[in-house]
């Protein structure tokens, strides 16, 4: 690589690393004169990089955002992170799959062979759900994100619900189980809601700005997990029970992600598990296909009795 080109790449890398650079410090880091720094900055400007001069005792430079996207420079770790993120984005359900695939091809083509080999060895396969969630238009994702960032009341139509447009204070845009959701305070119902993004049609303009409310649970991850567990006032499952399974703990723990498994012997273990309903909890325990004793509570015993009657009636 010619010396000037290498120096320009080094200068660009430094400008991307921090907001402001004094001219003297750039000259010192690149081991060139301040005059050469000025010339190299002019060359980068000609290539489309919006570099502004910073006023002050020492003077300096700042890489700013421009109207067009100039060529970008990534170090090795950034290139690997970008490639992995693009592979995951291909199955994100955000309506950007084709663009992400094209971007991935573009990035990979310009990588040096040593880096391309490294990325290929770390290739990520994003496995889609058996029944992928509905696609969300990228424009909807952008509009919802903009309203969240600006803290502006969102007006929108919600598919499947008749009546006037909904009004809500948007707080977070999240993904859960392959779908996109908007977490918001519903102004008409005075309560927190999770809206499926694929059913939202934003209306313009947005409403006035608002002061964010505190989410139940303290953070969005805790709140969303609680809502999808069927709980409103607690972050725990609304139904939790205990049984003794006639199976080794090692055979049960591999299939329990949010429960407690305690070994009681070579072929017995205690299982504490939660679910959104008592019937759902009973069915989850029944999937182990083993004998068991119900420790409690009585609601779980009643749920097993109801399921037993239903199963028996289905084969009569």
Residue, then its C-alpha position, 0 to 999 in steps of 0.5 A: x500500500x502506498x505510504x500516503x494511502x496507509x497514512x490516510x487510513x491511519x488518520x481516518x481510524x483515529x478520527x473515528x476513535x474519538x470526537x475531537x482531535x487536536x491537530x498537534x496530537x494527530x501529528x504526533x500520533x502519525x509521526x508527521x508534521x501539522x502541515x501534512x495533517x492538514x493536507x491529509x484532512x483535505x484529501x479525506x474531505x475530497x473522498x466524502x468524509x465530513x471533517x470539521x475544523x475545531x476552533x480553540x487554542x490548539x485547533x483540531x478536527x472532528x469527523x461529523x455525520x454527512x448527507x451521504x455514507x462515505x467508505x467506512x473503516x473497521x478494525x478486525x474486531x468491529x468487522x467480526x461483530x458486524x458480520x455476526x450481527x448481520x447474520x442474526x439480522x437475516x432472521x430478525x423478522x424486522x423486514x430487513x432480511x434482504x438488506x442484511x443479506x446484501x450488506x453481509x455479502x458486501x462486507x465479506x467481499x472487502x475483507x482481507x483473506x485472513x479476516x474472511x477466514x476468521x469470520x467463516x470459521x465463526x459463522x452463525x446460523x440463526x435458526x428460525x422458529x418452526x412457525x416464524x412470527x409475522x414480518x414487520x415493515x422496517x418503516x414501522x420499526x423506525x417510526x416506533x423507535x423514533x417515537x420512543x427516542x423522542x418521548x412523544x405520544x404515539x397515535x396508531x391503528x391496531x389491527x383487529x381492534x375497531x374504534x378510534x386510534x390508540x394513544x400511548x406513551x411508547x417506552x421500549x421496542x423489544x423482541x420476544x419469541x421471534x416477534x417485535x413488541x412495543x411496551x407502552x403506557x396506554x393513555x386510554x386504559x391507564x395501564x401498561x400494555x405490550x402491543x405487537x408491532x406487526x399489528x401497528x400502523x403509526x399515524x402522523x404526526x405524533x403527539x406531545x412529549x411526555x415524561x417517562x413513567x417507571x416500569x413495573x419491575x424496574x427494567x424492561x426485561x423483567x417487565x416483559x418476562x413477567x407479562x408473558x408469564x401471565x403475571x401483572x404485579x409480580x415478576x414470578x410465575x403466577x402459579x408455582x408448585x412442587x412434586x417428587x418425580x421418580x426420575x434421576x435429577x440428571x434426567x430432569x435438570x436438562x429440560x428445566x430452565x426456570x425451575x429447581x431440581x433437587x436430588x433425593x436419591x438415585x431415581x428420585x428428585x424434587x422439582x419446583x416449577x412455575x407456569x402461567x396457569x395450574x393446568x399448564x403447570x400440571x401438563x408441563x410436569x406430565x411431559x416427563x412421563x414418570x410417576x410422581x407425588x404432588x407436594x403442593x399446593x392444593x391448586x396443583x392437585x386439583x389441576x391434575x384431577x381435572x386433566x385426569x378426568x379430561x384425558x379419561x373422557x377422551x378415550x372412552 
